[in-house]
Amino acid sequence: MDFDQRAELLLEAPEVYYLRDHYKDYPVVLVRLSRIDTDALRDLLRGAWHFVGSTTKAKRTIRKKDSRPAI
């Protein structure tokens, strides 16, 4: 998740979403599972899956470009 989305979640529902200091530089948010709605958790996980998938795809593309032989 990007940092702007994380900030919004932390402001909207601090009883559900939180952050520890050692995670502040990483694009993550912590969730109190006992307090999150099932639909909200589903949306959060789906968004995380897309976020990780898009960054993984970008890394593969960069590696493919870097692995081409010089002409």
Secondary structure, DSSP 8 states (H G I E B T S, - for coil): --HHHHHHHHHH-TTTEE--GGGTTSS--EE-TTTS-HHHHHHHHHHHHHHHHHHHHHHHHHHHHHTS---
